[in-house]
Amino acid sequence: MFHYDKQYPSLENPFCLEKLGFVAVSLEGRNRISKNNPDIAIEFYEKGDKPPRILIFDATFSNNPAIHREKSYYENTIRYRSSIDTPRSDWELPVCQAIAVHPFPYEDGLFRQREVALVPTEGADDQAEVWLRWILKRERLI
């Protein structure tokens, strides 16, 4: 399932009946973080009551590596519970990869970790296809 501007609901809300949502968590000694609204979320479902495997792509126009790293926080905040009665300790982490997408070329000297440079030039669509196929194969989704 492909989502643009997906808004995951809070699983901490006692009235939430969804199996897939987010929780606020403290990471890297910071206050609670609520990453629940990625630009693109691709959810891969299997038969049965298994959690989906999710790829997140979140765009930024910043060349700040700290902001790029924060895009990976979806891997810790998005959760799956098999039912609304599942204890919180049994909620699963379905995001297999959260990736920052930015327009800065790889030659800019920035540290590369969980990010993709999509420079708006001729051939960018071919470049996007190559990295998307690579990510899907690496995560064994195709």
SULQUIVEN-V98374 format. One record per pair of residues at least 4 apart in sequence whose C-alpha atoms are under 6 Angstrom apart, sorted by sequence separation. I is the first residue (numbers start at 1). J is the second residue. D is the distance in whole Angstrom. If there is no record, write none. Layout:
BEGIN
i=[I;I]
j=[J;J]
d=[D;D]
END
This chain:
BEGIN
i=[26;74;120;128;137;26;136;137;26;136;25;26;45;24;25;44;24;43;44;11;24;43;81;10;11;43;80;9;10;42;80;105;8;10;42;79;104;22;41;79;101;103;41;99;100;101;102;103;40;99;101;102;103;40;39;38;75;72;8;7;71;7;6;6;68;5;5;4;5;4;3;3;35;2;54;55;1;53;54;57;59;61;1;52;53;54;55;56;57;58;59;60;55;56;57;58;59;23;22;22;21;22;21;20;20;19;19]
j=[30;78;124;132;141;31;141;142;32;142;32;33;52;32;33;52;33;52;53;21;34;53;91;21;22;54;91;21;22;54;92;117;21;23;55;92;117;36;55;93;115;117;56;114;115;116;117;118;56;115;117;118;119;57;58;58;95;98;36;36;100;37;37;38;100;38;39;39;40;40;40;41;74;42;94;95;42;94;95;98;100;102;43;94;95;96;97;98;99;100;101;102;98;99;100;101;102;77;77;78;78;79;79;79;80;80;81]
d=[6;6;6;6;6;6;5;6;4;6;5;6;5;6;5;5;5;6;5;5;4;6;5;6;6;4;5;5;5;6;5;6;5;6;5;5;6;6;6;5;6;5;5;5;4;5;5;5;6;5;6;6;4;5;5;5;5;5;5;6;6;5;5;6;5;6;4;6;6;5;6;5;6;5;6;6;6;5;4;6;6;6;5;6;6;6;5;4;5;5;5;5;6;6;6;6;6;5;5;4;6;5;6;6;5;6;5]
END
